[in-house]
């Protein structure tokens, strides 16, 4: 499945158990030359408290808390409104024609909730990396740093993204967003995604960047966020939850030799 070109392999273990996933197996499955290939691997599992549980692994094998584009894909697959469990907290899914609306919950701004390595103001962080400076930090189920720039295409995000992602300031690493103002209700956005690199779209990045722009008074809700893969619409009012709407699609269904991966490629 994919959301705006951000692509996923979805393994559905809600009714029939699937083998335990390891970092090595996720990384092997994610290799686009010798595996299946994906930006994220999504596991659906039973939950004791919600409709089901969604787990997310990046292509480097790391498990992460949230993925907005994957949530829309899962909503389309599930076919009904549901509240599901994620590592970043419960989220509400509502399938729409050709996509979904997802309530991503309440954003968090406290430095310890991002988390950062030490206390600082997250509204305008007193840090910088070359021509990227003064970001806002937001946790929307996973951590994001948002830089507002004049032209998102002028930023060497493929070079600076991994430097910022792995900076010791971010003990759990961070997603790096560069956003520019296109209109009072429109942002352009590029994202270096933690554990995945440059992606055509990042749903949580769109949410975090829209929230940051609203907080700074740059835009008004709802906000159209244009990523390389297309548009998402983000609605948020201070103290409220984030509503993300956008497309999702199923690309194909297939099978793979699980035993082969488990025997030869897992940790």
N, C-alpha and C positions, 0 to 999 in steps of 0.2 A: 504494500500500500504506500501511498505518498500523500503529503500535504504540501502543495506548491513546489513539488520537486524534492522536498525533504523526505527521503525514502526509508521505509521500514520493512523488516521481516517480522511478521506477527505470528507467534506460536500460541495456539489456543489450548491451554490446559485446564479450562474451567470444568469440563465434564470427564475428561480422561487425563490422568496424571502423565507428565512428561519428565524425562530424566533431569536431574539437578543441573543447572547451568553454572559453569565456571568462567572465570575471566579468560582463560586460555581458549575455551570452546567458543565463547562469544567473539573473541578476536579472530579466530580461524574462520568462523562463519561469515564475519564481516569483511574478509579480504575479497576485493572485487576481482582478483585474478585467480585465486585458488579456492575460494569459498563461494558464497552466494552474493555477498556484497550488500551493504546498507549504511545509512548514517546512524540508525539506531535499531537495536533488536528489542522487540516488545514481547513480554511474556504475560499472558493472562492466566490468573490462578484463582482458586476459590478464596473467599474471604469470610471470616467469622462475623464481621461487623457491617459489611457493605455488599453491594451486588456482586462484585468480584474485585480482585486486586490486579493492578497493572504495575509490572516491573520493567525498567528500561536500562539497557546496556548500550554504551557508545561503541563505535567501531574499534576503539582501542581496548575494549574489554571491560572498561570501568563501568560500574553501576551508578546511575544517577537518580535523582529524586523525581524529576518532572520533565515532561515534554509536551508542549501545547499542540504541536502538529500531530503527534502520535495520538493524543487524546481525541482529536477530531476524527482521525482514522478509525480508532477503536469505537467511537460513538456510531459511526456509519456501519461498522461491522456488527455491532450489538443490535442496532435497529430500534431501540427504545430508549427513552429517558432513563437515566440511572445515576446514582451516587456511587462512586467507586473509590477504592483505597489506593493511594500512591505513597511513595516514600516521602513526598512533600506535603502530605495531608490529603483529606478527602476532596474530590472535585465532582462537579455535577455535569453530566453529558446530556445533550439534547440533539439528536440527529435532525438535520434539515435536508432539503432537496439538494443533493450534490455535495453535502458537507455537514457541518455541525456547529452548534454554539456550545461553548464550554464555560462554566463558572469556575474560574481558576482560584477562587478564594481571595483572601485579604493580603495585600503586599506588606512586607515588613521592611523597616528602614533602620532599626537599631544596629549598631556596628557588630554586636555579638550575634545577631540573627543572620548576618550576611553569609558566613562570618568573616570578620577581619582579624588580623593577628593582634591588634591593639586598638584601643578606643580612639575614635576620631569622628568628626562630623561627616555624615554620609550624604548630606544634601549637595555639598560641593567639597569633595575630598581634596585635601591639600597635597596632592601627589600628581606626578606626571611622567610620561615616557615620551621623550622627544617632542613631537608636535601635538601629542595627545595629553591634555591636562585637565584637572578639575572635574573628574567624572562624578556622577551620582551613583551610589550603590543601592540596589534593590534586590530583595529576595522574593521571588514569586513561586516558591517551591524549589527553586534552585538559584544560585547566586549570579548576579549580573552587575557589570560596571558599564555605565552609559556615558559616552562622550558625545557632545553636540559640536558638530563641525560645519563648515560652510559647504563642503562638497564631499560626500561619502566616497566617491570614486577616486578622489585624490589621496586617500589614506592607504598606505601600504599595509593593509590589515593582515595579509598573509605572512608578513615579516614581524609586525608588532604584536599581532594577536597572541602567538605562543609565548612571547616574552612576558606579556601582562598576565596571561592565564597562569603561568607558573611562578609569578612573583611571590616571594615569601609573605607579602601582605595578605595573600589569600590562601589560608591553610587548607581549604578544600578546593583550590583552584577557582577559576571564575570564567563566565561567559563574557566576551568582550563585544560591545555594541558601539557602532558609530552611526549617528543619526543626524540628519539635516532637515531643516524646516522647508517644506514645499508650499504650504498654505496654512491658514489658521486652524485647519482640521486635518492636516495631511503631513506625514513624515516620510522621508526616504531612509532606509535602514540597511546596513550590512552587518553581519554577525560572524565573529569567530567563535565557534561553539566548543565549549570545554570537552575535550576527548574526541571531537569529530572534525574540527577545523572549519574552514569556510563552507557554509551550506547555502543552498538556494533559498532557504527559509528557516526561521526559528520562531515558533509560536510564543515561547516564554520570553524570547528577546523582544518580540513585538509588544508583548504585554508590559515588560519592564520599561522599555523605551517610551511607550505611550504614557505610562504612569509618571515617569521622570519628567517628560515634557509638560504634562498637565500640572505637576507640582511646581515647575519653574515658570508657569504662566505662558508658555510658548504656544500651546494649542488648547482647544476646548474639546471635551468629550461629546460624541464619539469621534475617534481618530482613525483615519484611514492610514495604514502603514504599508508602504510599498517596499517589498523585498525583491531580490533578483528573480524569484520564482513567481511573484504575483502579490496580490493585496490581501490583507486581513483588516478587519474592523474591530477596534478595541474600545470598549466603553468602561469608564471608571469615574466614580465620584469619591472624593476624600472620605475615608472611614468605611467605604463600601467595598464590595468584592469586584473583581475584574471579570468582565464578560468578553470573550473572544469569539468572533464568528468568521468562518471562512471555509473554503472547499477542502475536500479530501476525496481520494479515489482508490479503488482496488486495481492493481496492475495485473496480477496473475496469481494463480494458485499452483503449488507444486509440492514435491517431496524430495527428501535427501536422505542419505544413508547415515542415520544418527549414530549407529554403532561405530561406523568408521571414524567419525569425528571424535566420539567419546574415547575410542581406543588410541587413536594416533595423534590427536590435536589438543586434547584438554590438558589442563595443568595436572 
